Amino acid sequence: MLYSHVTLLMLRVVDVVTKTTVQQSARMQVAEIAGEIQIGVLLPLHVQIAGSESCGKIWEQYGIQRTEIALKTIREINEELPFRLGMSIRDSCWTDRISMEQTIAFLKEGVTQCSCCQTPGCNKKSAPVVAVVGPGKSSATIAVQNLLQVFRIPQIGYSATTPDLSDKEQFGYFLRVVPSDVWQAQAINQLLHYYNWTYIAVVYSAGAYGEKGFESLERHVSAKNSRVCIAFSQKIKTLADVSEYRKVLLSLASQKTRPQVVVCFCEGQAVRKFFTVQRDLAKQMNKFQRFQWIGSDGWADRNDVIEGLEDEAAGGFSIRIHAPKIPGFRKYYTSLHPDNNTLNPWFREFWQERFKCVFAVSKEDKNNEKIKICTGNENLDVDFKEDPKLSQVINSIKVVAYGLRNMYQDRCRDNSTLCTEMLSRNGTLLYNYLLNVTFRDQFDQAIYFDRNGDPPAWYDILNYVGFANPDQPYVEIGAYRSMNENGKENKEELNMTDIKNVMFYSKTSELPVSVCSKPCETGQRQRDTVSCCWICENCLGNQIVSADIKTCLNCTLGSWPNAYRNECLLIPHETIEWSGMGPIVALVFATLGILTTILTIIIFLKHNSTPVVKSTTRELSYIILLGIIFCYAITFAVLAKPSGISCFISRVIPPISFSIVYSAILTKTNRIARILAGSKKRILTKKPRFLSTFSQVIITWILVGIQCVIVAACVMKEWPDAAFVSAFLPRRMVLECNAETTAFLIPFFWDFFLISLCTLYAFKTRNLPENFNEAKFIGFTMYCTLVVFIAFLVLHVGTSYKALVMSFSCSISATVALVLLFFPKIYIIILHPERNVRASYTTTKLIRCHFGNSQGTYDSTKQGQHLSSKTTRTSMQSGSVSKSSSTGGTTGIGNDENAIAGGGKLSRAFSITRHRGGKGVQMEEDVQQLLQACLRYQDEKMQANAANLLLEEPEDEVSALIAGSIQNSVRTVLSTVGPKRVPHTVVRAPNHTATATAKSHPKVQQTSPRREPEDNDGFEQSSSSTSTAHYGHLIPSEVSATSFHCPSPPYSSSDPRYSSSTPVSPQLPDIPNDDKLAEMSVRELNHMLQGHNREFVSQLKQKRRTLKNRHYALNCRVRRIQTQLQMEADNVVLKEKLRQMHTFLLDLQARIQFYEPAFALPELSIPQFSYLPQTSTHPSCSSTITSVPLAPIPLHSLPLQPLHTHNLNIIHQEHSY
């Protein structure tokens, strides 16, 4: 009921509108073929007038040619149909309004059953229109469909491509034989990707065709897999003025980043206007550059679009719906003329427009020569250009015809006339039959429809070459098709067939570039900035680039990107290979070091008892060598394949090895420094402790034990194990022992502390000469080690190759210690064994004067009487080597040239003698130098600051006493070594100075310091008595044993110099004199001072302490000098005795040689003995005397006592007899 009311209302509207439009338009004509079933066709026979909705001049290709092919097709197809199909063709003028008017006319004739027709001379009733074909314009098609679907009349489009018409909810009775612009947009998108035009501009016509086409293209280029970006887009009306088109191109050319490619989703007239504006701008602006145009099927291969603008269109691309040329149409079309083509009411108008002539001339124009009269014999073949969409018009008419045939065959059987009338009223049934039509056209193209009424897509890619190929200006270079195989999803395919002959806008084959930014390189991502532009940013080394090239993705730990940076690959694990150059050098270095150290140990063990080995403190040396071997062995642990065991060893052994080496060196240098420091003290109150070898070894291992505790704590804090080196991650998976910087380096700070102390002690003892030159080598070792150690700490923190740094640091440190500490010893042992004697490893006279006696003082408290004999031997040895240290060799007693020539064996025995000078003079010089050195040393000590020793009084008397004692001793020594050959009894002048001094100080022999050890007197008496007993016949008679006592300083209470300077108060008790005050005990003094003020008590106690310290210091000083003088005197006496014996032997040998020819006596053998005592070292003077054998003498015996002159005479008389 509702439908009928709506229908009546629509008919009323149609009637009113029809009457109005028909009366206003005199050009509304119809080309009609009558039939049982009538279809309507809307074709653009006239061009739309710009700026209006009116019809313009006749349109040959889109109008006349399509009308003729439609009439021809309907005549041909009626031969196949079981009924007669009629057709009514109306002009749409390519406008929406006129298309609506013509559609209403179709409805009025069919629905209202009007008896009149619009064509002049038509007086019969028209059949209702069952379907409408056209119009060609998309917007006009939508307008017509909106009207036809109300009356359920199917509509078939042959040129409308807008995607909106695929919506069946809005346009339920529409289907078409051309693909949707969705497929055209996809074809353009693939063409852009093919040429890598990623930065484009889009201009499109206003209306459904242009707007929907742009939306489709925008949707395609915005897909994830698309690389194309639209930088500029602008909509424009097809009928707009040229100035509007000019603004669009100027705006496009002024872009900061100018796109070179322009896609025009426009109708043909809009494309032509763009070409016109581009030509004008190129003429007006010298720097204006043409664009690379890509047109839609609105341009296709139409000649009217580019006519006169061939240069602007050259190199452009266009999309054309696949529509091959109709064979035979050109012949059929050119055979038409106005006389034989009366069915087409627009043909005579076309003929006049085509040939610029007229068929009838008005009376006013008869005499006008410019007016050309049409003869009808003009040739249409001249400049013939076939419309590309004729096949689509044919296919659309066939679809309707085949659909009606199928429905007729299914519905109509007996009464065909009544059936045809029923078919014309059921549009829904007819639409369903049209959707199911399937056939192949004359070009073998499959025609079928999907559920939206759209056929498969097939586009031709055209390249306009213009005048380069006048016969075929549009060259087909490729095709785009979508295929549906067995109901599967559509597949898209772009096939470029003729790419070699392609021409671009520059009229060359050089491919233009249309990109905002150049493509990023491998490993770079795109970061978008402005529209369609980007900045290339490098991804990290462990990142790959995502598929959209806009994201950097991290590879997981243990993997790394491939060369193309699009995939992560697993990384093989790496360890330190021993085949590398660095490890090979480190291993060879360590191996040679270990072998050298073992060889050093073997040499030391073989020469373990020699002086050069003993002088190095053998036990500590072997400990150092053990630590050096461990240092070299570290290389094998740290370069081994990382595992739990190897990592534990490489963590524990290095710091302990260093501590073993430097703890032993520290102990040695500390011992030397303590001995040296003790020798410089003027008051030796107690003996230095822990100087024995056992103590030194214990101290060394205690220091090593501290390092072991530190290492154990650090290992417990972080257990060593294999791990990947973070410095190489994530690129390389290098497996090394994990070592946290803190836990690993803390033990080395203890080693650094030991090295620093060693360096300090080595610097303090750097000037010790001769055997103590080892201190200099220790100093050099520590300086080098300190540099290596600091470099190791820095490199370990700052480098990735920690294993190699560790191995080289340990090996270099070990090599420095081995070379500087042990190679000099090995050099002497192997190459200079003559220097491997004890004399070469003793201290000089100056060092003995410096602290040798003090050492003897320390030892005297323990050794007692045993030191008397050692003191005697040491005194004899001191004189024999007086020059050995300074000259580098042993200076013996010179031989006479004749004696050497006369006796070969005796000359060999004294081959070490180098001086021929006088023996007495030489020995005097030696003794004088020794005494002068000691005197200078003691003078310096005597002039030292008295405050340091709590001596507040002058020392003139003490100095005089000591000077007198020294002078007496010197006279005694010089008298024993005088030029007399037989000094049996030496008589010296009395020492008046000493006597006078002794008389002025009567208490020197009575008072002694209270702090003197109990056995000091015994030691002095023993030493003196021993010397007197052995060499009493050589000691001067004036020199007695008491002269060697350590005299006490003279103190007298009556002497104003020693009296108290503090005034005595009458209230105070009697103050004792200085001697009594010094002898009082603390208890007695406290008892005496009870009840007195604190200040007075303090002053008196301080005075007592000062007196006791002064007595002790002066006593020790005098005693030290006297002991030294006694030893030097003993040496001089022994040397003189040996000189006399040597002289006797020489004389005796000369006599024997003189008497041998006369008596022919058998050779007498003399027992071989040493004219010097055996090697001995005095505890107070580290001098060494080496025995020198004498040549055999032909005598049966030698007296033990020295032979004097009268003995020699007796022997001489016996041999003469």
QUIGI-V114659 format. One record per backbone hydrogen bond with DSSP energy under -1.0 kcal/mol. NH is the residue of the N-H (numbers start at 1). CO is the residue of the C=O. If there is no record, write none. Layout:
nh: (NH | NH)
co: (CO | CO)
This chain:
nh: (5 | 6 | 7 | 8 | 9 | 10 | 11 | 12 | 13 | 14 | 15 | 16 | 17 | 18 | 19 | 20 | 21 | 22 | 23 | 24 | 25 | 29 | 31 | 33 | 36 | 37 | 38 | 39 | 40 | 41 | 42 | 43 | 45 | 47 | 49 | 52 | 56 | 59 | 63 | 64 | 65 | 67 | 68 | 69 | 70 | 71 | 72 | 73 | 74 | 75 | 76 | 77 | 78 | 80 | 86 | 87 | 88 | 89 | 90 | 92 | 95 | 99 | 100 | 101 | 102 | 103 | 104 | 105 | 106 | 107 | 108 | 109 | 110 | 111 | 122 | 130 | 132 | 133 | 134 | 141 | 142 | 143 | 144 | 145 | 146 | 148 | 149 | 153 | 155 | 156 | 157 | 165 | 166 | 167 | 171 | 175 | 176 | 177 | 181 | 183 | 184 | 185 | 186 | 187 | 188 | 189 | 190 | 191 | 192 | 193 | 194 | 195 | 197 | 198 | 199 | 200 | 201 | 202 | 203 | 204 | 205 | 206 | 211 | 212 | 213 | 214 | 215 | 216 | 217 | 218 | 219 | 220 | 221 | 222 | 223 | 226 | 229 | 231 | 232 | 234 | 236 | 240 | 245 | 246 | 247 | 248 | 249 | 250 | 251 | 252 | 253 | 254 | 255 | 262 | 263 | 264 | 265 | 266 | 271 | 272 | 273 | 274 | 275 | 276 | 277 | 278 | 279 | 280 | 281 | 282 | 283 | 284 | 285 | 292 | 294 | 295 | 296 | 299 | 300 | 302 | 309 | 313 | 314 | 315 | 316 | 317 | 318 | 319 | 320 | 322 | 329 | 332 | 333 | 334 | 336 | 347 | 350 | 351 | 352 | 353 | 354 | 355 | 357 | 358 | 368 | 371 | 374 | 384 | 390 | 393 | 394 | 395 | 396 | 397 | 398 | 399 | 400 | 401 | 402 | 403 | 404 | 405 | 406 | 407 | 408 | 409 | 410 | 411 | 412 | 416 | 419 | 420 | 421 | 422 | 423 | 424 | 425 | 426 | 430 | 431 | 432 | 433 | 434 | 435 | 437 | 439 | 441 | 444 | 447 | 450 | 453 | 459 | 460 | 461 | 462 | 463 | 464 | 465 | 468 | 469 | 475 | 477 | 478 | 479 | 480 | 481 | 482 | 483 | 488 | 491 | 493 | 495 | 497 | 498 | 504 | 507 | 524 | 525 | 526 | 527 | 529 | 533 | 535 | 537 | 539 | 543 | 544 | 545 | 546 | 549 | 553 | 555 | 559 | 560 | 562 | 565 | 569 | 571 | 574 | 580 | 584 | 585 | 586 | 587 | 588 | 589 | 590 | 591 | 592 | 593 | 594 | 595 | 596 | 597 | 598 | 599 | 600 | 601 | 602 | 603 | 604 | 605 | 606 | 607 | 608 | 610 | 614 | 615 | 616 | 617 | 621 | 622 | 623 | 624 | 625 | 626 | 627 | 628 | 629 | 630 | 631 | 632 | 633 | 634 | 635 | 638 | 639 | 647 | 648 | 649 | 650 | 651 | 652 | 653 | 656 | 657 | 658 | 659 | 660 | 661 | 662 | 663 | 664 | 665 | 666 | 667 | 668 | 669 | 670 | 671 | 672 | 673 | 674 | 675 | 676 | 677 | 678 | 679 | 685 | 696 | 697 | 698 | 699 | 700 | 701 | 702 | 703 | 704 | 705 | 706 | 707 | 708 | 709 | 710 | 711 | 712 | 713 | 714 | 715 | 716 | 717 | 718 | 723 | 725 | 732 | 735 | 736 | 738 | 744 | 745 | 746 | 749 | 749 | 751 | 752 | 753 | 754 | 755 | 756 | 757 | 758 | 759 | 760 | 761 | 762 | 763 | 764 | 765 | 768 | 772 | 773 | 774 | 775 | 777 | 778 | 779 | 780 | 781 | 782 | 783 | 784 | 785 | 786 | 787 | 788 | 789 | 790 | 791 | 792 | 793 | 794 | 795 | 796 | 797 | 798 | 799 | 802 | 805 | 806 | 807 | 808 | 809 | 810 | 811 | 812 | 813 | 814 | 815 | 816 | 817 | 818 | 819 | 820 | 821 | 822 | 823 | 826 | 827 | 828 | 829 | 830 | 831 | 835 | 836 | 837 | 841 | 848 | 849 | 850 | 851 | 853 | 855 | 856 | 857 | 858 | 859 | 860 | 862 | 863 | 864 | 866 | 867 | 868 | 870 | 871 | 872 | 873 | 874 | 875 | 876 | 877 | 878 | 881 | 882 | 887 | 888 | 900 | 901 | 902 | 903 | 907 | 908 | 909 | 910 | 911 | 913 | 922 | 923 | 924 | 925 | 926 | 927 | 928 | 929 | 930 | 931 | 932 | 933 | 934 | 935 | 936 | 937 | 938 | 939 | 940 | 941 | 942 | 943 | 944 | 949 | 950 | 951 | 959 | 960 | 961 | 962 | 963 | 964 | 965 | 966 | 967 | 968 | 969 | 970 | 971 | 972 | 973 | 974 | 975 | 976 | 977 | 984 | 992 | 995 | 996 | 997 | 998 | 999 | 1000 | 1004 | 1007 | 1016 | 1019 | 1020 | 1021 | 1022 | 1023 | 1024 | 1025 | 1026 | 1027 | 1028 | 1029 | 1030 | 1031 | 1034 | 1035 | 1037 | 1043 | 1044 | 1045 | 1047 | 1048 | 1058 | 1068 | 1077 | 1078 | 1079 | 1080 | 1085 | 1086 | 1087 | 1088 | 1089 | 1092 | 1097 | 1098 | 1099 | 1100 | 1101 | 1102 | 1103 | 1104 | 1105 | 1106 | 1107 | 1108 | 1109 | 1110 | 1111 | 1112 | 1113 | 1114 | 1115 | 1116 | 1117 | 1118 | 1119 | 1120 | 1121 | 1122 | 1123 | 1124 | 1125 | 1126 | 1127 | 1128 | 1129 | 1130 | 1131 | 1132 | 1133 | 1134 | 1135 | 1136 | 1137 | 1138 | 1139 | 1140 | 1141 | 1142 | 1143 | 1144 | 1145 | 1146 | 1147 | 1148 | 1149 | 1150 | 1151 | 1152 | 1153 | 1154 | 1155 | 1156 | 1159 | 1160 | 1183 | 1190 | 1195 | 1208 | 1209 | 1210 | 1211 | 1212 | 1213 | 1214 | 1215 | 1216 | 1217)
co: (1 | 2 | 3 | 4 | 5 | 6 | 7 | 8 | 9 | 10 | 11 | 12 | 13 | 14 | 15 | 16 | 17 | 18 | 19 | 20 | 21 | 27 | 89 | 87 | 84 | 84 | 128 | 86 | 131 | 88 | 133 | 90 | 43 | 57 | 54 | 49 | 47 | 45 | 59 | 59 | 60 | 63 | 64 | 65 | 66 | 67 | 68 | 69 | 70 | 71 | 72 | 73 | 74 | 77 | 37 | 33 | 39 | 31 | 41 | 43 | 92 | 95 | 96 | 97 | 98 | 99 | 100 | 101 | 102 | 103 | 104 | 105 | 106 | 107 | 119 | 38 | 154 | 40 | 156 | 137 | 138 | 139 | 140 | 141 | 142 | 144 | 145 | 148 | 173 | 132 | 175 | 162 | 163 | 164 | 167 | 155 | 453 | 157 | 161 | 180 | 180 | 181 | 182 | 183 | 184 | 185 | 186 | 187 | 188 | 189 | 190 | 191 | 192 | 196 | 514 | 229 | 261 | 232 | 263 | 234 | 265 | 236 | 207 | 208 | 209 | 210 | 211 | 212 | 213 | 214 | 215 | 216 | 217 | 218 | 220 | 223 | 198 | 200 | 200 | 202 | 204 | 237 | 241 | 242 | 243 | 244 | 245 | 246 | 247 | 248 | 249 | 250 | 252 | 292 | 201 | 294 | 203 | 264 | 267 | 268 | 269 | 270 | 271 | 272 | 273 | 274 | 275 | 276 | 277 | 278 | 279 | 280 | 281 | 260 | 262 | 317 | 264 | 296 | 296 | 299 | 306 | 309 | 310 | 464 | 313 | 293 | 462 | 295 | 460 | 458 | 326 | 328 | 329 | 330 | 333 | 344 | 346 | 347 | 348 | 349 | 350 | 351 | 352 | 372 | 365 | 368 | 358 | 381 | 387 | 389 | 390 | 391 | 392 | 393 | 394 | 395 | 396 | 397 | 398 | 399 | 400 | 401 | 402 | 403 | 404 | 405 | 406 | 407 | 408 | 414 | 415 | 416 | 417 | 418 | 419 | 420 | 422 | 423 | 426 | 427 | 428 | 429 | 430 | 431 | 434 | 447 | 445 | 441 | 439 | 454 | 450 | 480 | 320 | 478 | 318 | 475 | 316 | 473 | 465 | 466 | 463 | 461 | 461 | 495 | 459 | 493 | 457 | 491 | 485 | 483 | 481 | 479 | 477 | 477 | 508 | 504 | 521 | 537 | 549 | 535 | 533 | 530 | 527 | 525 | 523 | 540 | 553 | 565 | 551 | 546 | 544 | 542 | 556 | 569 | 567 | 562 | 560 | 558 | 733 | 577 | 580 | 581 | 582 | 583 | 584 | 585 | 586 | 587 | 588 | 589 | 590 | 591 | 592 | 593 | 594 | 595 | 596 | 597 | 598 | 599 | 600 | 601 | 602 | 603 | 605 | 607 | 610 | 611 | 613 | 614 | 617 | 618 | 619 | 620 | 621 | 622 | 623 | 624 | 625 | 626 | 627 | 628 | 629 | 630 | 632 | 634 | 635 | 643 | 644 | 645 | 646 | 647 | 648 | 649 | 652 | 653 | 654 | 655 | 656 | 657 | 658 | 659 | 660 | 661 | 662 | 663 | 664 | 665 | 666 | 667 | 668 | 669 | 670 | 671 | 672 | 673 | 674 | 675 | 683 | 692 | 693 | 694 | 695 | 696 | 697 | 698 | 699 | 700 | 701 | 702 | 703 | 704 | 705 | 706 | 707 | 708 | 709 | 710 | 711 | 712 | 713 | 714 | 736 | 734 | 728 | 574 | 723 | 721 | 740 | 741 | 742 | 745 | 746 | 747 | 748 | 749 | 750 | 751 | 752 | 753 | 754 | 755 | 756 | 757 | 758 | 759 | 760 | 761 | 765 | 769 | 770 | 771 | 772 | 773 | 774 | 775 | 776 | 777 | 778 | 779 | 780 | 781 | 782 | 783 | 784 | 785 | 786 | 787 | 788 | 789 | 790 | 791 | 792 | 793 | 794 | 795 | 800 | 801 | 802 | 803 | 804 | 805 | 806 | 807 | 808 | 809 | 810 | 811 | 812 | 813 | 814 | 815 | 816 | 817 | 818 | 818 | 822 | 823 | 824 | 825 | 826 | 827 | 832 | 833 | 835 | 838 | 844 | 845 | 846 | 847 | 848 | 851 | 852 | 853 | 854 | 855 | 856 | 859 | 859 | 860 | 863 | 864 | 865 | 866 | 867 | 868 | 869 | 870 | 871 | 872 | 873 | 874 | 877 | 879 | 883 | 884 | 896 | 897 | 898 | 899 | 903 | 904 | 905 | 906 | 908 | 910 | 918 | 919 | 920 | 921 | 922 | 923 | 924 | 925 | 926 | 927 | 928 | 929 | 930 | 931 | 932 | 933 | 934 | 935 | 936 | 937 | 938 | 939 | 941 | 946 | 947 | 946 | 955 | 956 | 957 | 958 | 959 | 960 | 961 | 962 | 963 | 964 | 965 | 966 | 967 | 968 | 969 | 970 | 971 | 972 | 973 | 982 | 990 | 991 | 992 | 993 | 994 | 995 | 996 | 1001 | 1003 | 1013 | 1015 | 1016 | 1017 | 1018 | 1019 | 1020 | 1021 | 1022 | 1023 | 1024 | 1025 | 1026 | 1027 | 1031 | 1031 | 986 | 1040 | 1041 | 1042 | 1045 | 1004 | 1055 | 1065 | 1073 | 1074 | 1075 | 1076 | 1081 | 1082 | 1083 | 1084 | 1085 | 1089 | 1093 | 1094 | 1095 | 1096 | 1097 | 1098 | 1099 | 1100 | 1101 | 1102 | 1103 | 1104 | 1105 | 1106 | 1107 | 1108 | 1109 | 1110 | 1111 | 1112 | 1113 | 1114 | 1115 | 1116 | 1117 | 1118 | 1119 | 1120 | 1121 | 1122 | 1123 | 1124 | 1125 | 1126 | 1127 | 1128 | 1129 | 1130 | 1131 | 1132 | 1133 | 1134 | 1135 | 1136 | 1137 | 1138 | 1139 | 1140 | 1141 | 1142 | 1143 | 1144 | 1145 | 1146 | 1147 | 1148 | 1149 | 1150 | 1151 | 1152 | 1155 | 1156 | 1181 | 1169 | 1193 | 1204 | 1205 | 1206 | 1207 | 1208 | 1209 | 1210 | 1211 | 1212 | 1213)
